[in-house]
């Protein structure tokens, strides 16, 4: 749970009334910390995944043998043929 502290900030343009601002431990000032991003290796990995996954899916699911062995039997068993459907009505 985040505990919020309230900091009283006096604004110079409105010196009559101080305003309250929640302070969540996040500095609004620009910091000069030494945090860096993950680096180019992560970007190269992500880019290769973004390219590899669609190409691998196209190669796998676009194979005519896979279509004949997987899709046609399921389609024949799951969907009623048009001739059989017209006979029922």
C-alpha positions as CSV (number, residue, x, y, z in Angstrom):
1,X,0.0,0.0,0.0
2,X,1.3,3.5,-0.8
3,X,1.2,5.9,2.0
4,X,0.8,9.5,0.7
5,X,2.3,12.4,2.6
6,X,0.9,15.8,2.2
7,X,3.4,18.6,1.5
8,X,2.4,22.2,1.8
9,X,3.6,24.2,-1.2
10,X,3.4,28.0,-1.1
11,X,2.9,29.3,-4.6
12,X,4.5,32.8,-5.0
13,X,1.8,34.0,-7.3
14,X,-0.9,33.1,-4.8
15,X,0.8,33.7,-1.5
16,X,-2.5,34.1,0.3
17,X,-3.5,30.4,0.2
18,X,-1.1,27.5,0.3
19,X,-2.1,24.5,-1.7
20,X,-1.8,20.9,-0.7
21,X,-0.1,18.4,-3.0
22,X,0.1,14.7,-2.4
23,X,3.7,13.4,-2.3
24,X,4.0,9.8,-3.4
25,X,7.8,9.6,-3.2
26,X,8.1,10.6,-6.9
27,X,10.1,13.6,-7.5
28,X,8.8,16.2,-9.9
29,X,12.2,17.7,-10.5
30,X,14.4,16.2,-13.2
31,X,16.8,13.8,-11.6
32,X,20.3,13.0,-12.7
33,X,20.1,9.3,-11.8
34,X,22.2,6.8,-13.6
35,X,19.3,4.5,-14.6
36,X,19.6,3.2,-18.1
37,X,17.4,1.3,-20.5
38,X,17.9,-2.4,-21.1
39,X,20.2,-1.9,-24.0
40,X,20.4,-2.9,-27.7
41,X,20.5,-6.6,-27.0
42,X,16.9,-6.5,-25.7
43,X,15.8,-4.4,-28.7
44,X,17.4,-6.9,-31.1
45,X,15.7,-9.8,-29.4
46,X,12.3,-8.1,-29.5
47,X,12.7,-7.2,-33.2
48,X,13.7,-10.8,-34.1
49,X,10.6,-12.1,-32.2
50,X,8.4,-9.6,-34.0
51,X,9.7,-10.8,-37.3
52,X,10.0,-14.5,-36.6
53,X,6.6,-15.2,-35.1
54,X,4.4,-14.1,-38.1
55,X,6.8,-15.6,-40.7
56,X,6.8,-18.9,-38.7
57,X,3.0,-18.9,-38.6
58,X,2.7,-18.3,-42.3
59,X,5.1,-21.1,-43.1
60,X,3.4,-23.5,-40.7
61,X,-0.3,-22.8,-41.4
62,X,0.3,-22.1,-45.1
63,X,1.6,-25.5,-45.8
64,X,-0.9,-27.4,-48.1
65,X,-0.2,-30.8,-46.4
66,X,-1.1,-29.3,-43.0
67,X,-4.3,-27.9,-44.4
68,X,-5.2,-31.3,-46.0
69,X,-4.4,-33.2,-42.8
70,X,-5.9,-30.9,-40.3
71,X,-8.5,-28.5,-41.7
72,X,-10.4,-30.7,-44.2
73,X,-11.2,-33.5,-41.8
74,X,-12.5,-31.1,-39.1
75,X,-14.5,-29.1,-41.7
76,X,-16.0,-32.3,-43.0
77,X,-17.0,-33.5,-39.5
78,X,-18.1,-30.2,-38.0
79,X,-20.0,-28.5,-40.9
80,X,-23.1,-30.0,-42.5
81,X,-22.9,-30.1,-46.3
82,X,-25.2,-27.8,-48.3
83,X,-27.0,-30.8,-49.8
84,X,-27.7,-32.3,-46.4
85,X,-28.9,-29.0,-45.0
86,X,-31.4,-28.4,-47.8
87,X,-32.8,-31.9,-47.3
88,X,-33.6,-31.2,-43.7
89,X,-35.8,-28.2,-44.5
